[in-house]
Amino acid sequence: MRAVTLITGASAGIGTELARVFAQHGHELVLVARRADRLNALADEIAATGRPRPTVLAIDLGQPDAAAGIAVELTSRGLEPDVVVNNAGFGLTGSAATLDRNEQLGMIDLNVRALTALSLTFVDSLTRHRGGILNVASIAAFLPGPSMAVYYATKAYVLSFSEALHHELADRGIRVTTLCPGPVRTEFQARSGMRFNRSMHMFTLPAQRVAEIGYRGLMRGKRVVIAGLGNRIAVFLVRLIPNALLMTAVDQRRRETRGSS
């Protein structure tokens, strides 16, 4: 079986940049997302640099059997992961009571269930290769999020679950790293309904930089990587402020970003 790096949500944003970074460091890739055209364009781009052309799997990770389907596809090609990168996810802005309930449950399916399944499905393979798991969370994982309640909760799960896996899988030689970026200008923001304003600039990094930070953190076996000095300071301060005050501040900021560009 040939070792590959499996990257979900590779069709845009941080996922695309993670694919580029892993390819630059010599990893053979399997790219997973729903949009086959974008995955194939990225695969062609990587192949044009002289790297092996990534395998493309156009799969909806929101489906309950997605992880099992990926495993079957890889086995049929003689492939197995030495690294799993769980980047796929989305957010929604608005009151949880008024947002579409099925969309919010779909967010949980993708951000939580699919990530959990893919983190656990390939443990034997990762053990054989002494590989790793890179799970993409957010600085949202560190605080409650009125106006994005379900999204923030999913990222809190990703952080908690991944930190525990970091401890549990260490004896197997598997590195587990949680990448926590702040705001990044990608399609994610358009999908979630978020908007940028000037006050967010100190917390914003390009997707390429976030991907490089995440890759380096995984290779070094870091448990949690917070991307950017501004975000590291923010997370430190968040831990000192009572949740009641945090929720008021977060809700106010969310209302401001929804109404500005």
N, C-alpha and C positions, 0 to 999 in steps of 0.2 A: 504493500500500500504506500502511495506517495503522499508525503506530508504537505498540507496546504493551510493557508490562513483564510478562515471563513469570516467575511465581513457583511453584516446586514445593514440595510438602509444605505447602500452604496451608490444610489442613483443621484444623490444631490448632497450639497452642504458638507458637513463634517465627515459623513460617510465616504464621499468621493475623495476628499483630501486624505482620509485615513488609508484608502486604497492606494493612492499615489505614494504616500510615505512608506507603507509596508513594501510596495513594489520596488521602490528605490533602494530599500535595504535588502533586496534579494529574496523576498518571500513570494512564493507562487500563490495566487489568490483564487478564491471562489467568491463571486459577488452575488449577493442576494437582495432582491427588491421586487416590486411588482412591475416596474417599467422596463421591459426588455430592451427597448430602443436605447434608453440612456445607459443601461448596463453594457450593451454591446459597443456603444460609442466609447465608453471608458475603457473597455477591454481592448479595443482597437488602438486607442491612444497609448496604453501601457505597452502593448505589443510593438508599437512603432519605435519604442525606446530600446528595443532589443531584449526586453524581458519576456518570459513565457506569457502567452495570452491567457488572461484569467478565464476560468470557467464561469459561465453565466447561468444563474438559476432564477428565472422569473417566477417567484412564489409569493403569495399573499401570506405574510407572517401572522396576520390576524386570524387565520383559520386554525382550529384546534389541533389538526394533525400536521401542521407545517414542519415542526422539528423532525418528526418521524419521516416525513417525505424528503427532507433534505438529507437525512442519514441514508435513505435508500438510494437517492441520486448519487451521493458521493461514493457509496460502496460499489455501485454499478460501474463507476468510472475508475475504480481502483485508487480512490483518494480517501484520506482521513485527516482531520484537523490536528495541527500542532498548536494553533492559536485560534480562539474564537473571539470575534469582536462584535459585541451586541450594541449596535448604534441605532437601529431602527426605533422610531418612536414619534409621537406627535403630542401637541397640547391644544387646549381650547380655552379661550378667555371668556369669562362671564360667570354669572351665579350658577352654582351647581343645580339649584332648584329650577332654573329656567332653561339651561342648555339641554339639547337633545339627550335623553337618557341613553339611547342605544349608542350614540357616538361616544359618550363617556365610558360606557362599558367596553366599547371597542378600543378605547384608549388603554384601559386596564389590560385587555387581552394582548395588545401589542407591547406596551411599555413594561408590563409585569409578567404575564403568563409566558409569552414567547421568549422573553429574555431568560426566565427561569428554566424553561424547557431546554433551550440551547446551551445554557451554562452546565446543565446536568447530563445531557444526552451523550456528550463526547468525553466524559471524564476518563474512561479507559484509554482512549486515544491520546488525550493530553498527558496522561501519566506515562505512556510509552515514550512520548517525545519530550517529556519534561518541559511542557509548553506552558501556555497561559491563557487567561481570559481577561479581556478588556471590556468592561461594562461602562457605557456612557450614561452618567446621571446628569447632575446640574447642581449649581449652587442653591437651586430651589429645594434640594434635598435637606437642607439644614434649617428650614423654617416653614411654618404653616403658610398657606397661600390663598387667602380670600380672593375671589374673582378668578382663581385658577385652582380650585381646591383639589380636584381629582388629579390634575397633572402634578402638582407639588407632592401629593401623597404617593403617586407612583414613583417619583424620583427618590422620596424618602425610603421607600421599599428597596429600590435598586441599591442605594447606599448601604442600608442595613444588611441586606442579603449578601452583597458582595464582600463586605467587611468580614462577615461570618465565614464565607467561603474562603477568603484569604487565609484565615486561621485553620479551617478544616482541611484544606487541600495542600497545605504547606508540606506535610509529611509525604505526600505523593510527588513532590517536586513540581507542583503546578503553581505558577504565579497568578494571583488574581488582583487586578488593579481597577479601581473606580475612578473614572475621569469626570471631573465636575467643572464644566465651563460655565461662564456667565453668558450674557447676551452675545449672540453671533449672528451676523447678517446673512441669513440663509432662507430657503423656502419655509423652514419651520415657523418663522415669525409670521409669514403671510398666512399659513395654515391655521395658526393659533389665534390670529387676530391682534397680535402684539404690534406696537409701533415704537420706534426709537425716538428719544428726545436727547437734547444736549447733555443732560445730567447722567445719561447712561454711557457716555463715551469712555470714561475712565475704567469701566468694567468690560468693555467690548474688545474682543480680539478677532482677527481674521480666522476663518475656518482652517486654513493651512497651518497657522501657528498652533491652534488648539490640537490639531492632529499630531504635529511634531511633539508637543508636550506629552500627549497621551502615549505615543509610541515610546518615548524615552522613559516615561514612568513605568510602563510595563516591563521594558527590558531591564530596568533596575530593580524590579520586584516591589515597587512602592504599593502600599495598601490603598491610599487615596491620593489623587493628584488634583489640586485645584488650579485651574489654568489662569494665570495672570496675577500680578501683585495686588491690583485693586480688589480682585475677588477674594484673595487670601485674607486681606485686611477686613473685608466685609464679613466673611465667615467668622473670623475671630471676634468681631464686634457683636455679631448676631448671638454668639454663645453667652454674652454678658447681659443681654437685654431680655426682660420678661416677655413671654409669648403674647400677652395681652397688648403690649405696646407694639410689638413686631407686627401683629396682624393689622393694626390700624395703619401703620406706616406702609406695609405692603399693599393694602387695599387702596390707599391714596395714590401710591405710585402707579399701580395698575390702571386706575381711572385716568391718570394723567397720560400714560403711554397709549391708552386706547384713543385718546382724543388729540394726539399730536403726531407729527411725522419726523 
